[in-house]
Amino acid sequence: MRRLILKLNKNDLVRGFQSLSIRERNLSIVTLFMVIIYCLYMFIYAPIETEKMLIEQKMISQTKLYDYLKTISVEVSELRNNQQMSPMTAETESLMTVVEASSVHMQIKPAIKSIISEGENKVNISIEEIVFDTLITWLIQLEALHGITVTNITIAALENKKGEVSTQILLSR
């Protein structure tokens, strides 16, 4: 078998080009020019423009995040100042008193079935039929405002009431 090798000879190309009519030559030149323009666009301009758009999107996202963090930092500094102004209730009030007061404030006192003190720094609380989100918010406030943490918790979802739970909580300071 003989291999067919395609050889491009410059003279053959020039002769082939010269054998075309003027109209075909002009069309070939315009086509070649358009192919060159298209290649420049696809391999140089388009990647640069795509990268520019990605950078702009990242910049907008980072600016939004920065603005959000700026507003949050103001709130955090206000909360820190408020916390420093009011003395921690951990030193001044008993754990039972803090739990009672905060449960009244959060309007969950009716759901509390029992509060049993287990020493000076521990309280066992039994709560029935409370909305889960309210419970979690109360526990977060106890920790953030009073330094009272959840040592042990058992949560049972109520089948007949969606979103409500019954729970046993051991709080400590």
NORPE-V150204 format. One record per pair of residues at least 12 apart in sequence whose C-alpha atoms are under 8 Angstrom apart, sorted by the first residue. I is the first residue (numbers start at 0). J is the second residue. Records with the same first field share a line. If there is no record, write none. Layout:
I->J  J
This chain:
82->144
87->144  145
88->145
89->145  146  172
93->119
94->119  120  121  122  171  172
95->114  116  122
97->145
98->141
101->137  141
102->137
105->133  137
107->129
110->126  127  128  129
111->124  125  126  127
112->124  125  126  127
113->125  126
120->171  172
121->169  170  171  172
122->169  170  171
123->167  168  169  170
124->167  168  169  170
125->165  166  167  168
126->165  166  167
127->164  165  166
128->157  163  164  165
129->163  164  165
130->162  163  164
131->162  163  164
146->172
147->170  171  172
148->170  171  172
149->168  169  170  171
150->168  169  170  171
151->168  169  170
152->166  167  168  169
153->166  167  168
154->166  167
